[in-house]
């Protein structure tokens, strides 16, 4: 079985550039919201530490998936 693909060794790569200040503020805001979500579930709803960590981790993974999809769409437009 063979795969017919051309390999390009000298393919130019575009530099990604530095992360902007607005992006860093967005990441910090998302981290604060996730930490607040954790505290809300743990202290206000009293659902337990492990359940709060799991719920926060699920929300964080969903946020990462969203950021990944948006980044892929934006990169594809260039």
Secondary structure, DSSP 8 states (H G I E B T S, - for coil): --------SS----------HHHHHHHHHHHHHHHHHHHIIIIIS---HHHHHHHHHHHHHHHHHHHHHHHHHHHHH-
